[in-house]
Amino acid sequence: LIPAMAAQSLALALGLTMGIFVSGAIAMAFVWLAHMVIPDPFGVTKPTPATPPELDDAGKATAAKHALWRTLVVLPLLGWVLIGQNTSDIKILIFGAMLVQSPNLAAGVKGGKGLILGNGFGGLVAVALYELFVLAPSLPFAVLSFTLIGLLFGRQIFGGGKLAPLCSGGLGTVVLLIGLATMPYGDDADTQFYSRIWQIFLAGVYIVFAFNVVAYLMSWKERRRAKVEAAA
């Protein structure tokens, strides 16, 4: 994203870089503050996270292969923005770069369908929440609404409910869409909000489709070996 911004304005790229750094620091501070205000309960033993085993050569090759696939998926979006000067589509590039990091993509079409459903579910919740904010535009109502959404989604995510996969992918979409829609710039809030839902949908469909195409084309050796073994 930063090189794409630098092609338009160096000052914009520097501002974005500083903004990412400051945002990360603020986010970490809020996480620490939350754990101070609501500490872990006493007497509850938390399971020690298992140390992941060191990757063998096959594991390293698989990780490198998936990294290459994701890079090939994002590069056309980057080229579309940079070469075509389509700065209005830069949000699709941002959303695509975020979505392509999902490990569910490695599960194929099924994992990609879950990615789209999760973001679609989050978009629907964001629509309902946004319309409530329009009816009652007050800071206390917004804080209480986000608190309720966080508790409801968090219960499903950490409680292992049936909606856990949808809530896990949808919560970030809710926060992202509501945050972007309430920023005081550009078009009116309604136009920004619904255009971003459409952009997230486009980015999700493209990422799933392109990842599966790249995976199919790049795995020709495995398919050829399987045909030879089947013929033998």
Buried (B, 14 or more C-beta within 10 A) or exposed (E): BEEBBBBBEEEBBEEBBEEEEEEEEEEEEEEEEEEEEEEEEEEEEEEEEEEEEEEEEEEEEEEEBBEEBBEBBBEEBBEBBBEEEBBEBBBBBBBBBBBBEBEBBBEBEEBBBBBBBBBBBBBBBBBEBBEEBEEEEEEEEBEEBBEEBBEBBEBBBEEEEEBBBBBBBBBBBBBBBBEBBBEEEEEEBEEBBBBBBEBBBBBBEBBBEBBBEBBEEEBEEEEEEEEEEEEE
